[in-house]
């Protein structure tokens, strides 16, 4: 399983994390590829406001979520990942992240202001790291 993403998108997400005091979050849009659709091709990232306005947790603003999802569907794109930042801890899912991963069974890309980037998915009861292929 791989998350395939352009270097420019990774740089943009790290820059977002550096330029704020709250966790940034949003959707990775694209399509699933491969014989068993195990490759997640990211074509774009769409930021959604963190309604918690918190440096240690995020919750996407529901109205903005719906708008992004509707626009993606109209363009033939699907959610292939969730992104967010960890400002003061490593890019490893928190307990709160694990709760969200139960609802969104796609890779979760976590970035830090220092440039660390890792991706995770909730598998059969356990969290698995997802390989990131930067193009």
Secondary structure, DSSP 8 states (H G I E B T S, - for coil): -EEEE-HHHHHHHHHHHHT-SS--EEEEEEEEESTTS-EEEEEEEEEE-BTT--SS---B-HHHHHHHHHHHHHTT-EEEEEEEE-SSS-SS--HHHHHHHHH--SEEEEE-TTS-EEEEEE-SSSEEEEEEEE-
